Amino acid sequence: MNKRFIIAWIVLFVAWFVGSFVVHGVLLRSDYVQLTNLFRAEGDQQKYFPLMLLAHVILSGAFVWIYARGVEAKPWMAQGVRFGVAVALLTIVPTYMIYFVVQPMPGDVVVKQIVFDGVLMVILGTIIAWLYRDRRAPVHVG
């Protein structure tokens, strides 16, 4: 691990945690509040909050690690968008589809989860690509 990796990990942790709060704590909150049979009460959730932090530490570290191993000397923005889409297709889309199959989650909520978290993955991919950009590579999207 080098300095760039550690900085990217910290930046991604903060961005992912904040982004997840916006998606799940703001945009989807009203949907989730109606699903009392599927989610813990807010007070009960707080007992497990350290696990939420740990999960985001793991997620952001793995995200940076995978990107750092595959980054190419190509335009950073297109590379970041592509990486975010790939991660969303590998994780977000199938995970929420599987959850929909095994728990009684309303279909419209699942679509919102996929769209909002998918957009978040593209934003995170763009952030990591910017942090790992090669200043000599062109900046256009292509």
N, C-alpha and C positions, 0 to 999 in steps of 0.2 A: 504494500500500500504506500502510495506517495501522497504528497500534500494535495494535489489536485483531486485525487480520489476522496480523501477525507472531507475536503471542502464541498465537493459535489454531493457526497453522502449527506452532509448536514443540510445543505441547501434543499436537496430532494426530500429529506425528512420533513423539513418545515413546510415546503410547498405541498407535499402529499397530505400531510396532516391537516393543513388549512383547507386544501382543496376538498378533502373528504368531509370536513366539517361543513363546508358550504354545500356540498352535494347532499349529504345525509342529514345534517343538522339544520339546514335552512331550506333547501329546495324540496327535499322529500319529507321533511318533518310532518307536515299535515297529513301526508299519506300514511306514514308510519304510526302516528298517534291513533289512527282508526284501527290498527291491527294489533289490538291488545293481546290477542291469543298467540301472536308470533314473536313479540319482542319483550324483553325484560322491562319492568318499570324503570323510570329514570333513576330513582334512588338506588335500585338494585344494580343498574349499569355502572354506577360510580364505584362500587366495590371492585369491579373488574377493570377499571380504567388503566392500571399499570400494564395489563395485557394488551390493551389497545395501543399504548405507547410502544411496547416491545414489538408488536406486529408491524407498526409503521417503521421502526428502526430496521427490522429485517427486510421489509418490502423495499425500502429506499436503498439499503445496502446492496441487495441483489440486483435491483434495477440499474444502479451505477456500475456494478461489477460486470453485468452482461454487456451493457453498452460500451464500457471501456475496452472490453475484449474484442469487440467487433467494429469499432469506429474506423472509418476509412477517410482518406484525404479527399473528400468530396464535399459539395456544398452542405453545410451543417444543418440548415433549416429543413431541407428535404429529407435528410438522413434522420433528423429528430422526429419529424412527422411520421415517417415510415416506421421507425422504431416504436413510437407510441401506438400506432395502428396495430402493429404486430403483437405488442404486449396485450392490447385490448382484445384482440382476436384469440390470443392464447389463454387469457385469464378472465377478463370481465364478461365477455359474451357467453362463453360456455358455462361459467360458474352461475350466473344468474338464470340461465336456461335450466340448468340442473336443479337449482333451488326451486324454480317454478314447478318442476316435475314432482318434487318431493314434499313441498309445503304449499299450503293454500294461499299463495301470494297472488293478488290480483294482477292480471296480465298488463294492465296499463302502468302499474307501478314497476313491473319488471322492465318494460320498455323504457321508462324514465331512468331506471337504474343503469341500464345498458348505455343509453345515450349520454347521460350526465357523466358517468364514470369513464365512458369511452372518450369523451371530450377531455376529461381530466388527464387521461393517459397520453393523449396527443400533446397537451400542454406540458406535461412532465417530460415527454420525449423531446420536445423543443427546448426545454430548459436544460436538460442534460447535454443535448447536442451543442447548445450555445456555450455551456461550461467547458466542453471538450473540443470546441471548434479549432480548426487549424487556421490561423489568421491569414495564411497564404491561399486558402481555398476560396473560390467564389461564393458569394452569399445568395445567389438567385435560387428560386424554388424550381425544381425540374425533375 
